[in-house]
Amino acid sequence: MELRQLRHFMAVVTHGGLTAAARAELIVRSALSTSVRNLERELGAELFDRTGGTAGSPAGSPRPDRGPRRAGARAAQPGGGGTPRPADGI
């Protein structure tokens, strides 16, 4: 696991999707997607539910008891669409 992969994961959550995250990280979308998939493979868990968009899976969700919930807070609201949204608990 590399720090870069964790940064890419957080960028997807923070920016609401792969395209915006890739733009923010100044890399192409395919490289970002590969980085996140490699992280998922190393962890042995899917961090995003990719059916109909890129939504947070239970494994990719921040724990509610671990500080402020900043990442994905906007996407967690009703009508957030297919953007990453943390699920409840791990």
Jmol script that loads the backbone (N, CA, C; Angstrom):
load data "model"
ATOM      1  N   MET A   1       0.846  -1.163   0.000  1.00  0.00           N
ATOM      2  CA  MET A   1       0.000   0.000   0.000  1.00  0.00           C
ATOM      3  C   MET A   1       0.900   1.238   0.000  1.00  0.00           C
ATOM      4  N   GLU A   2       0.521   2.182  -0.815  1.00  0.00           N
ATOM      5  CA  GLU A   2       1.305   3.414  -0.926  1.00  0.00           C
ATOM      6  C   GLU A   2       0.457   4.611  -0.491  1.00  0.00           C
ATOM      7  N   LEU A   3       1.111   5.602   0.050  1.00  0.00           N
ATOM      8  CA  LEU A   3       0.431   6.820   0.475  1.00  0.00           C
ATOM      9  C   LEU A   3      -0.330   7.443  -0.698  1.00  0.00           C
ATOM     10  N   ARG A   4       0.243   7.355  -1.878  1.00  0.00           N
ATOM     11  CA  ARG A   4      -0.387   7.901  -3.084  1.00  0.00           C
ATOM     12  C   ARG A   4      -1.757   7.255  -3.308  1.00  0.00           C
ATOM     13  N   GLN A   5      -1.866   5.958  -3.095  1.00  0.00           N
ATOM     14  CA  GLN A   5      -3.140   5.262  -3.288  1.00  0.00           C
ATOM     15  C   GLN A   5      -4.189   5.761  -2.293  1.00  0.00           C
ATOM     16  N   LEU A   6      -3.775   5.981  -1.063  1.00  0.00           N
ATOM     17  CA  LEU A   6      -4.703   6.502  -0.059  1.00  0.00           C
ATOM     18  C   LEU A   6      -5.141   7.920  -0.410  1.00  0.00           C
ATOM     19  N   ARG A   7      -4.202   8.717  -0.917  1.00  0.00           N
ATOM     20  CA  ARG A   7      -4.532  10.079  -1.338  1.00  0.00           C
ATOM     21  C   ARG A   7      -5.528  10.048  -2.498  1.00  0.00           C
ATOM     22  N   HIS A   8      -5.341   9.119  -3.424  1.00  0.00           N
ATOM     23  CA  HIS A   8      -6.262   8.990  -4.555  1.00  0.00           C
ATOM     24  C   HIS A   8      -7.649   8.573  -4.079  1.00  0.00           C
ATOM     25  N   PHE A   9      -7.707   7.615  -3.154  1.00  0.00           N
ATOM     26  CA  PHE A   9      -8.987   7.182  -2.598  1.00  0.00           C
ATOM     27  C   PHE A   9      -9.719   8.364  -1.965  1.00  0.00           C
ATOM     28  N   MET A  10      -9.005   9.117  -1.134  1.00  0.00           N
ATOM     29  CA  MET A  10      -9.618  10.266  -0.469  1.00  0.00           C
ATOM     30  C   MET A  10     -10.043  11.340  -1.472  1.00  0.00           C
ATOM     31  N   ALA A  11      -9.298  11.497  -2.544  1.00  0.00           N
ATOM     32  CA  ALA A  11      -9.667  12.481  -3.565  1.00  0.00           C
ATOM     33  C   ALA A  11     -10.993  12.092  -4.217  1.00  0.00           C
ATOM     34  N   VAL A  12     -11.205  10.807  -4.484  1.00  0.00           N
ATOM     35  CA  VAL A  12     -12.465  10.360  -5.088  1.00  0.00           C
ATOM     36  C   VAL A  12     -13.624  10.652  -4.144  1.00  0.00           C
ATOM     37  N   VAL A  13     -13.450  10.357  -2.869  1.00  0.00           N
ATOM     38  CA  VAL A  13     -14.507  10.622  -1.885  1.00  0.00           C
ATOM     39  C   VAL A  13     -14.756  12.122  -1.760  1.00  0.00           C
ATOM     40  N   THR A  14     -13.690  12.888  -1.613  1.00  0.00           N
ATOM     41  CA  THR A  14     -13.799  14.330  -1.401  1.00  0.00           C
ATOM     42  C   THR A  14     -14.402  15.054  -2.597  1.00  0.00           C
ATOM     43  N   HIS A  15     -13.992  14.667  -3.803  1.00  0.00           N
ATOM     44  CA  HIS A  15     -14.419  15.391  -5.005  1.00  0.00           C
ATOM     45  C   HIS A  15     -15.657  14.795  -5.669  1.00  0.00           C
ATOM     46  N   GLY A  16     -16.179  13.711  -5.113  1.00  0.00           N
ATOM     47  CA  GLY A  16     -17.448  13.184  -5.595  1.00  0.00           C
ATOM     48  C   GLY A  16     -17.389  12.320  -6.834  1.00  0.00           C
ATOM     49  N   GLY A  17     -16.234  11.871  -7.240  1.00  0.00           N
ATOM     50  CA  GLY A  17     -16.147  10.987  -8.393  1.00  0.00           C
ATOM     51  C   GLY A  17     -14.747  10.928  -8.956  1.00  0.00           C
ATOM     52  N   LEU A  18     -14.549   9.998  -9.868  1.00  0.00           N
ATOM     53  CA  LEU A  18     -13.227   9.777 -10.447  1.00  0.00           C
ATOM     54  C   LEU A  18     -12.742  10.934 -11.314  1.00  0.00           C
ATOM     55  N   THR A  19     -13.621  11.477 -12.126  1.00  0.00           N
ATOM     56  CA  THR A  19     -13.201  12.532 -13.047  1.00  0.00           C
ATOM     57  C   THR A  19     -12.728  13.775 -12.307  1.00  0.00           C
ATOM     58  N   ALA A  20     -13.526  14.234 -11.337  1.00  0.00           N
ATOM     59  CA  ALA A  20     -13.152  15.426 -10.563  1.00  0.00           C
ATOM     60  C   ALA A  20     -11.907  15.163  -9.723  1.00  0.00           C
ATOM     61  N   ALA A  21     -11.803  13.955  -9.174  1.00  0.00           N
ATOM     62  CA  ALA A  21     -10.629  13.603  -8.364  1.00  0.00           C
ATOM     63  C   ALA A  21      -9.372  13.571  -9.225  1.00  0.00           C
ATOM     64  N   ALA A  22      -9.472  13.005 -10.416  1.00  0.00           N
ATOM     65  CA  ALA A  22      -8.315  12.954 -11.315  1.00  0.00           C
ATOM     66  C   ALA A  22      -7.873  14.362 -11.688  1.00  0.00           C
ATOM     67  N   ARG A  23      -8.836  15.227 -11.938  1.00  0.00           N
ATOM     68  CA  ARG A  23      -8.526  16.615 -12.263  1.00  0.00           C
ATOM     69  C   ARG A  23      -7.786  17.273 -11.088  1.00  0.00           C
ATOM     70  N   ALA A  24      -8.274  17.040  -9.871  1.00  0.00           N
ATOM     71  CA  ALA A  24      -7.657  17.641  -8.686  1.00  0.00           C
ATOM     72  C   ALA A  24      -6.261  17.078  -8.422  1.00  0.00           C
ATOM     73  N   GLU A  25      -6.060  15.801  -8.722  1.00  0.00           N
ATOM     74  CA  GLU A  25      -4.761  15.156  -8.496  1.00  0.00           C
ATOM     75  C   GLU A  25      -3.801  15.354  -9.677  1.00  0.00           C
ATOM     76  N   LEU A  26      -4.295  15.993 -10.718  1.00  0.00           N
ATOM     77  CA  LEU A  26      -3.498  16.264 -11.929  1.00  0.00           C
ATOM     78  C   LEU A  26      -2.981  14.988 -12.590  1.00  0.00           C
ATOM     79  N   ILE A  27      -3.872  13.973 -12.648  1.00  0.00           N
ATOM     80  CA  ILE A  27      -3.551  12.735 -13.358  1.00  0.00           C
ATOM     81  C   ILE A  27      -4.743  12.366 -14.230  1.00  0.00           C
ATOM     82  N   VAL A  28      -4.548  11.453 -15.156  1.00  0.00           N
ATOM     83  CA  VAL A  28      -5.652  11.022 -16.004  1.00  0.00           C
ATOM     84  C   VAL A  28      -6.559  10.089 -15.213  1.00  0.00           C
ATOM     85  N   ARG A  29      -7.828  10.073 -15.597  1.00  0.00           N
ATOM     86  CA  ARG A  29      -8.831   9.283 -14.883  1.00  0.00           C
ATOM     87  C   ARG A  29      -8.460   7.803 -14.819  1.00  0.00           C
ATOM     88  N   SER A  30      -7.942   7.255 -15.899  1.00  0.00           N
ATOM     89  CA  SER A  30      -7.596   5.827 -15.918  1.00  0.00           C
ATOM     90  C   SER A  30      -6.498   5.498 -14.907  1.00  0.00           C
ATOM     91  N   ALA A  31      -5.532   6.398 -14.732  1.00  0.00           N
ATOM     92  CA  ALA A  31      -4.464   6.175 -13.749  1.00  0.00           C
ATOM     93  C   ALA A  31      -5.025   6.209 -12.331  1.00  0.00           C
ATOM     94  N   LEU A  32      -5.962   7.123 -12.081  1.00  0.00           N
ATOM     95  CA  LEU A  32      -6.587   7.206 -10.766  1.00  0.00           C
ATOM     96  C   LEU A  32      -7.391   5.945 -10.485  1.00  0.00           C
ATOM     97  N   SER A  33      -8.153   5.510 -11.460  1.00  0.00           N
ATOM     98  CA  SER A  33      -8.960   4.309 -11.308  1.00  0.00           C
ATOM     99  C   SER A  33      -8.080   3.091 -11.033  1.00  0.00           C
ATOM    100  N   THR A  34      -6.977   2.980 -11.750  1.00  0.00           N
ATOM    101  CA  THR A  34      -6.034   1.871 -11.543  1.00  0.00           C
ATOM    102  C   THR A  34      -5.446   1.926 -10.144  1.00  0.00           C
ATOM    103  N   SER A  35      -5.094   3.101  -9.682  1.00  0.00           N
ATOM    104  CA  SER A  35      -4.537   3.264  -8.343  1.00  0.00           C
ATOM    105  C   SER A  35      -5.528   2.806  -7.273  1.00  0.00           C
ATOM    106  N   VAL A  36      -6.795   3.213  -7.409  1.00  0.00           N
ATOM    107  CA  VAL A  36      -7.819   2.835  -6.437  1.00  0.00           C
ATOM    108  C   VAL A  36      -8.083   1.333  -6.505  1.00  0.00           C
ATOM    109  N   ARG A  37      -8.135   0.774  -7.708  1.00  0.00           N
ATOM    110  CA  ARG A  37      -8.349  -0.677  -7.850  1.00  0.00           C
ATOM    111  C   ARG A  37      -7.203  -1.470  -7.224  1.00  0.00           C
ATOM    112  N   ASN A  38      -5.981  -0.991  -7.399  1.00  0.00           N
ATOM    113  CA  ASN A  38      -4.831  -1.664  -6.784  1.00  0.00           C
ATOM    114  C   ASN A  38      -4.922  -1.612  -5.263  1.00  0.00           C
ATOM    115  N   LEU A  39      -5.357  -0.488  -4.728  1.00  0.00           N
ATOM    116  CA  LEU A  39      -5.549  -0.369  -3.282  1.00  0.00           C
ATOM    117  C   LEU A  39      -6.617  -1.358  -2.820  1.00  0.00           C
ATOM    118  N   GLU A  40      -7.713  -1.432  -3.558  1.00  0.00           N
ATOM    119  CA  GLU A  40      -8.778  -2.374  -3.214  1.00  0.00           C
ATOM    120  C   GLU A  40      -8.259  -3.811  -3.232  1.00  0.00           C
ATOM    121  N   ARG A  41      -7.466  -4.128  -4.220  1.00  0.00           N
ATOM    122  CA  ARG A  41      -6.903  -5.480  -4.333  1.00  0.00           C
ATOM    123  C   ARG A  41      -6.000  -5.783  -3.134  1.00  0.00           C
ATOM    124  N   GLU A  42      -5.178  -4.819  -2.758  1.00  0.00           N
ATOM    125  CA  GLU A  42      -4.278  -5.009  -1.617  1.00  0.00           C
ATOM    126  C   GLU A  42      -5.040  -5.170  -0.312  1.00  0.00           C
ATOM    127  N   LEU A  43      -6.136  -4.440  -0.162  1.00  0.00           N
ATOM    128  CA  LEU A  43      -6.940  -4.512   1.054  1.00  0.00           C
ATOM    129  C   LEU A  43      -7.886  -5.714   1.050  1.00  0.00           C
ATOM    130  N   GLY A  44      -8.134  -6.245  -0.137  1.00  0.00           N
ATOM    131  CA  GLY A  44      -9.064  -7.369  -0.257  1.00  0.00           C
ATOM    132  C   GLY A  44     -10.511  -6.961  -0.067  1.00  0.00           C
ATOM    133  N   ALA A  45     -10.829  -5.718  -0.420  1.00  0.00           N
ATOM    134  CA  ALA A  45     -12.196  -5.210  -0.254  1.00  0.00           C
ATOM    135  C   ALA A  45     -12.483  -4.135  -1.287  1.00  0.00           C
ATOM    136  N   GLU A  46     -13.721  -4.112  -1.763  1.00  0.00           N
ATOM    137  CA  GLU A  46     -14.131  -3.035  -2.661  1.00  0.00           C
ATOM    138  C   GLU A  46     -14.426  -1.801  -1.832  1.00  0.00           C
ATOM    139  N   LEU A  47     -13.817  -0.685  -2.185  1.00  0.00           N
ATOM    140  CA  LEU A  47     -14.024   0.566  -1.465  1.00  0.00           C
ATOM    141  C   LEU A  47     -15.173   1.371  -2.041  1.00  0.00           C
ATOM    142  N   PHE A  48     -15.520   1.088  -3.297  1.00  0.00           N
ATOM    143  CA  PHE A  48     -16.617   1.789  -3.957  1.00  0.00           C
ATOM    144  C   PHE A  48     -17.539   0.787  -4.613  1.00  0.00           C
ATOM    145  N   ASP A  49     -18.824   1.093  -4.601  1.00  0.00           N
ATOM    146  CA  ASP A  49     -19.818   0.322  -5.330  1.00  0.00           C
ATOM    147  C   ASP A  49     -19.930   0.988  -6.692  1.00  0.00           C
ATOM    148  N   ARG A  50     -19.493   0.303  -7.725  1.00  0.00           N
ATOM    149  CA  ARG A  50     -19.435   0.917  -9.054  1.00  0.00           C
ATOM    150  C   ARG A  50     -20.664   0.637  -9.914  1.00  0.00           C
ATOM    151  N   THR A  51     -21.718   0.076  -9.363  1.00  0.00           N
ATOM    152  CA  THR A  51     -22.925  -0.173 -10.136  1.00  0.00           C
ATOM    153  C   THR A  51     -23.723   1.121 -10.242  1.00  0.00           C
ATOM    154  N   GLY A  52     -23.813   1.659 -11.426  1.00  0.00           N
ATOM    155  CA  GLY A  52     -24.570   2.890 -11.645  1.00  0.00           C
ATOM    156  C   GLY A  52     -23.898   4.131 -11.092  1.00  0.00           C
ATOM    157  N   GLY A  53     -22.588   4.141 -11.027  1.00  0.00           N
ATOM    158  CA  GLY A  53     -21.856   5.287 -10.501  1.00  0.00           C
ATOM    159  C   GLY A  53     -20.758   4.819  -9.569  1.00  0.00           C
ATOM    160  N   THR A  54     -20.190   5.727  -8.835  1.00  0.00           N
ATOM    161  CA  THR A  54     -19.129   5.395  -7.898  1.00  0.00           C
ATOM    162  C   THR A  54     -19.596   5.799  -6.510  1.00  0.00           C
ATOM    163  N   ALA A  55     -20.182   4.867  -5.794  1.00  0.00           N
ATOM    164  CA  ALA A  55     -20.676   5.146  -4.448  1.00  0.00           C
ATOM    165  C   ALA A  55     -19.815   4.417  -3.431  1.00  0.00           C
ATOM    166  N   GLY A  56     -19.692   4.982  -2.260  1.00  0.00           N
ATOM    167  CA  GLY A  56     -18.914   4.351  -1.201  1.00  0.00           C
ATOM    168  C   GLY A  56     -19.532   3.034  -0.771  1.00  0.00           C
ATOM    169  N   SER A  57     -18.707   2.023  -0.584  1.00  0.00           N
ATOM    170  CA  SER A  57     -19.180   0.748  -0.059  1.00  0.00           C
ATOM    171  C   SER A  57     -18.936   0.745   1.445  1.00  0.00           C
ATOM    172  N   PRO A  58     -19.504  -0.215   2.163  1.00  0.00           N
ATOM    173  CA  PRO A  58     -19.243  -0.271   3.604  1.00  0.00           C
ATOM    174  C   PRO A  58     -17.750  -0.322   3.939  1.00  0.00           C
ATOM    175  N   ALA A  59     -16.952  -1.016   3.135  1.00  0.00           N
ATOM    176  CA  ALA A  59     -15.513  -1.106   3.405  1.00  0.00           C
ATOM    177  C   ALA A  59     -14.815   0.230   3.180  1.00  0.00           C
ATOM    178  N   GLY A  60     -15.368   1.075   2.334  1.00  0.00           N
ATOM    179  CA  GLY A  60     -14.737   2.350   2.040  1.00  0.00           C
ATOM    180  C   GLY A  60     -15.286   3.510   2.833  1.00  0.00           C
ATOM    181  N   SER A  61     -16.108   3.228   3.820  1.00  0.00           N
ATOM    182  CA  SER A  61     -16.755   4.272   4.596  1.00  0.00           C
ATOM    183  C   SER A  61     -15.939   4.660   5.822  1.00  0.00           C
ATOM    184  N   PRO A  62     -15.933   5.959   6.117  1.00  0.00           N
ATOM    185  CA  PRO A  62     -15.278   6.363   7.351  1.00  0.00           C
ATOM    186  C   PRO A  62     -16.111   5.901   8.547  1.00  0.00           C
ATOM    187  N   ARG A  63     -15.477   5.606   9.638  1.00  0.00           N
ATOM    188  CA  ARG A  63     -16.198   5.193  10.839  1.00  0.00           C
ATOM    189  C   ARG A  63     -16.791   6.428  11.498  1.00  0.00           C
ATOM    190  N   PRO A  64     -18.075   6.382  11.852  1.00  0.00           N
ATOM    191  CA  PRO A  64     -18.718   7.551  12.442  1.00  0.00           C
ATOM    192  C   PRO A  64     -18.083   8.003  13.755  1.00  0.00           C
ATOM    193  N   ASP A  65     -17.401   7.119  14.449  1.00  0.00           N
ATOM    194  CA  ASP A  65     -16.794   7.475  15.727  1.00  0.00           C
ATOM    195  C   ASP A  65     -15.373   8.005  15.575  1.00  0.00           C
ATOM    196  N   ARG A  66     -14.957   8.304  14.353  1.00  0.00           N
ATOM    197  CA  ARG A  66     -13.592   8.764  14.095  1.00  0.00           C
ATOM    198  C   ARG A  66     -13.550  10.198  13.600  1.00  0.00           C
ATOM    199  N   GLY A  67     -13.979  11.143  14.406  1.00  0.00           N
ATOM    200  CA  GLY A  67     -13.839  12.553  14.058  1.00  0.00           C
ATOM    201  C   GLY A  67     -14.909  13.060  13.120  1.00  0.00           C
ATOM    202  N   PRO A  68     -14.749  14.301  12.648  1.00  0.00           N
ATOM    203  CA  PRO A  68     -15.761  14.924  11.799  1.00  0.00           C
ATOM    204  C   PRO A  68     -15.912  14.199  10.476  1.00  0.00           C
ATOM    205  N   ARG A  69     -17.108  14.180   9.988  1.00  0.00           N
ATOM    206  CA  ARG A  69     -17.404  13.501   8.731  1.00  0.00           C
ATOM    207  C   ARG A  69     -17.396  14.535   7.613  1.00  0.00           C
ATOM    208  N   ARG A  70     -16.224  14.772   7.072  1.00  0.00           N
ATOM    209  CA  ARG A  70     -16.082  15.771   6.016  1.00  0.00           C
ATOM    210  C   ARG A  70     -16.186  15.141   4.641  1.00  0.00           C
ATOM    211  N   ALA A  71     -15.464  14.068   4.418  1.00  0.00           N
ATOM    212  CA  ALA A  71     -15.398  13.453   3.095  1.00  0.00           C
ATOM    213  C   ALA A  71     -16.756  12.888   2.702  1.00  0.00           C
ATOM    214  N   GLY A  72     -17.267  13.351   1.583  1.00  0.00           N
ATOM    215  CA  GLY A  72     -18.514  12.832   1.048  1.00  0.00           C
ATOM    216  C   GLY A  72     -19.765  13.346   1.747  1.00  0.00           C
ATOM    217  N   ALA A  73     -19.650  14.320   2.622  1.00  0.00           N
ATOM    218  CA  ALA A  73     -20.815  14.801   3.368  1.00  0.00           C
ATOM    219  C   ALA A  73     -21.892  15.337   2.432  1.00  0.00           C
ATOM    220  N   ARG A  74     -21.510  16.063   1.412  1.00  0.00           N
ATOM    221  CA  ARG A  74     -22.485  16.604   0.472  1.00  0.00           C
ATOM    222  C   ARG A  74     -23.165  15.490  -0.303  1.00  0.00           C
ATOM    223  N   ALA A  75     -22.395  14.491  -0.720  1.00  0.00           N
ATOM    224  CA  ALA A  75     -22.945  13.382  -1.500  1.00  0.00           C
ATOM    225  C   ALA A  75     -23.873  12.509  -0.664  1.00  0.00           C
ATOM    226  N   ALA A  76     -23.739  12.540   0.643  1.00  0.00           N
ATOM    227  CA  ALA A  76     -24.564  11.707   1.510  1.00  0.00           C
ATOM    228  C   ALA A  76     -25.976  12.255   1.641  1.00  0.00           C
ATOM    229  N   GLN A  77     -26.203  13.475   1.186  1.00  0.00           N
ATOM    230  CA  GLN A  77     -27.522  14.076   1.279  1.00  0.00           C
ATOM    231  C   GLN A  77     -28.451  13.455   0.250  1.00  0.00           C
ATOM    232  N   PRO A  78     -29.767  13.486   0.490  1.00  0.00           N
ATOM    233  CA  PRO A  78     -30.715  12.949  -0.487  1.00  0.00           C
ATOM    234  C   PRO A  78     -30.486  13.573  -1.862  1.00  0.00           C
ATOM    235  N   GLY A  79     -30.580  12.746  -2.876  1.00  0.00           N
ATOM    236  CA  GLY A  79     -30.374  13.221  -4.236  1.00  0.00           C
ATOM    237  C   GLY A  79     -28.910  13.330  -4.605  1.00  0.00           C
ATOM    238  N   GLY A  80     -28.038  12.718  -3.823  1.00  0.00           N
ATOM    239  CA  GLY A  80     -26.609  12.763  -4.076  1.00  0.00           C
ATOM    240  C   GLY A  80     -26.213  12.042  -5.357  1.00  0.00           C
ATOM    241  N   GLY A  81     -27.125  11.250  -5.909  1.00  0.00           N
ATOM    242  CA  GLY A  81     -26.869  10.574  -7.165  1.00  0.00           C
ATOM    243  C   GLY A  81     -25.817   9.503  -7.038  1.00  0.00           C
ATOM    244  N   GLY A  82     -25.049   9.304  -8.109  1.00  0.00           N
ATOM    245  CA  GLY A  82     -24.054   8.239  -8.156  1.00  0.00           C
ATOM    246  C   GLY A  82     -22.688   8.688  -7.677  1.00  0.00           C
ATOM    247  N   THR A  83     -22.647   9.684  -6.820  1.00  0.00           N
ATOM    248  CA  THR A  83     -21.376  10.151  -6.314  1.00  0.00           C
ATOM    249  C   THR A  83     -20.981   9.359  -5.083  1.00  0.00           C
ATOM    250  N   PRO A  84     -19.699   9.316  -4.762  1.00  0.00           N
ATOM    251  CA  PRO A  84     -19.289   8.531  -3.589  1.00  0.00           C
ATOM    252  C   PRO A  84     -19.977   9.033  -2.329  1.00  0.00           C
ATOM    253  N   ARG A  85     -20.527   8.121  -1.585  1.00  0.00           N
ATOM    254  CA  ARG A  85     -21.148   8.501  -0.323  1.00  0.00           C
ATOM    255  C   ARG A  85     -20.838   7.409   0.683  1.00  0.00           C
ATOM    256  N   PRO A  86     -20.284   7.802   1.810  1.00  0.00           N
ATOM    257  CA  PRO A  86     -19.943   6.822   2.823  1.00  0.00           C
ATOM    258  C   PRO A  86     -21.195   6.140   3.354  1.00  0.00           C
ATOM    259  N   ALA A  87     -21.132   4.838   3.514  1.00  0.00           N
ATOM    260  CA  ALA A  87     -22.234   4.094   4.133  1.00  0.00           C
ATOM    261  C   ALA A  87     -22.022   4.113   5.645  1.00  0.00           C
ATOM    262  N   ASP A  88     -22.990   3.678   6.374  1.00  0.00           N
ATOM    263  CA  ASP A  88     -22.882   3.711   7.829  1.00  0.00           C
ATOM    264  C   ASP A  88     -21.976   2.604   8.344  1.00  0.00           C
ATOM    265  N   GLY A  89     -20.962   3.001   9.096  1.00  0.00           N
ATOM    266  CA  GLY A  89     -20.087   2.073   9.810  1.00  0.00           C
ATOM    267  C   GLY A  89     -19.339   1.081   8.959  1.00  0.00           C
ATOM    268  N   ILE A  90     -18.432   0.402   9.575  1.00  0.00           N
ATOM    269  CA  ILE A  90     -17.676  -0.668   8.896  1.00  0.00           C
ATOM    270  C   ILE A  90     -17.958  -1.943   9.617  1.00  0.00           C
TER     271      ILE A  90
END
end "model"
wireframe off; spacefill off
backbone 0.3
color backbone group
